[in-house]
Amino acid sequence: MKFLDLLGIEFMKVKRSKIIPLIFIAPLLVVTSGVVNISRYFTPEYTNAWSAMFIQSALVYAYYLLPLSMIVVCVMVSGRETQNNGILKMLALPVSRQALSLAKFAVLAFYLLMEMAVFLAVFMAAGLIASSTMGITETLPVLYLLKWCGGLFLTMLPSLAMMWAITVLFEKPLLSVGLNLLLVIPGILAANTPLWIVYPYCYSGYLVSCSLHDFTAKGADTVFQLAPFLPCAAAIFAGMLVLAAVRFGRKEMR
């Protein structure tokens, strides 16, 4: 079976799930509260309103709400196979366990991308309403928003790979959710230490913290450096994908 065919089957499995309504919840909550809170301080002469609104909305979202929502999505995607012994039926077919794991991760990455698109759309709508209400004429910085939302998506991938590996390793959903939650909670603490580079759960939040630094430093160079971040993140991402692929379905085959 070709990988694209396998990917199509995986999307069919989650077609009627409640994942799509779920990925709307976090962006709606964080953007609405963030924009409303900071727009109270705007005046018609206020500059960099969009940057301020983005940072206010994205800090909590990147550190906590985005990872938490993806933890739930991981469990929901994995749960589609455990219902009615579906995983045993899939493993009985001439399908590679590794390809099946990668297909499921591709579905997770798609939902992550979709959630980022929802976040961007909701933020733009809320920002336009707030700007017009306060009489601000600052132009919508589309490239700025696309840059940072794209960065959130890319920096979230290593964390998503680790979440998926943990979901695969633990048979009980409660254990995988609990461990992932424990790893998400200290993310903001890890981001303020030199060890943040080996802690993927804080990558997205650290990126937003860098945007805050750029905003407050008024044009200073960003503290987010691609080296040695990129090799370390790529190694964690690849390692977690390989671990999940190797371990996927092994406990069901015993």
KASULMO-V790370 format. One line per field, one symbol per residue. ss: DSSP state (H for helix, E for strand, C for the rest). psi: psi as a letter, one per 40 degrees, with the letter a starting at -180 (. if undefined). burial: 1 if it has 16 or more other C-alpha atoms within 10 Angstrom, else 0. Layout:
BEGIN
ss = ???
psi = ???
burial = ???
END
This chain:
BEGIN
ss = CCHHHHHHHHHHHCCCCCHHHHHHHHHHHHHHHHHHHHHCCCCCCCCCHHHHHHHHHHHHHHHHHHHHHHHHHHHHHHHHHHHHHHHHHHHCCCCCHHHHHHHHHHHHHHHHHHHHHHHHHHHHHHHHHHHHHHCCCCCCCHHHHHHHHHHHHHHHHHHHHHHHHHHHHCCCHHHHHHHHHHHHHCHHHHCCCHHHHHCHHHHHHHHHHHHHHHHHCCCCCCCCCHHHHHHHHHHHHHHHHHHHHHHCCCCCCC
psi = hidddddddddddedeifddddedddddddddddddddedeiidehifdddddddddddddddddddddddddddddddddehffddddddeighhdddddddddddddddddddddddddddddddddddddefhehihgdddddddddddddeedddddddddddddhdhdddddddddddddeddddeeieeddegdeeddddddddddddddegeiiiehhdheddddddddddddddddddeheddde.
burial = 00000110011001000010001101110111011101100100000011111111111111111111111111111101100000100010000011111111101110111111111101110111011001010100000010011101111111111111111110001001100110111011011000011111111111111111111000000000000010011001101111111001100000
END
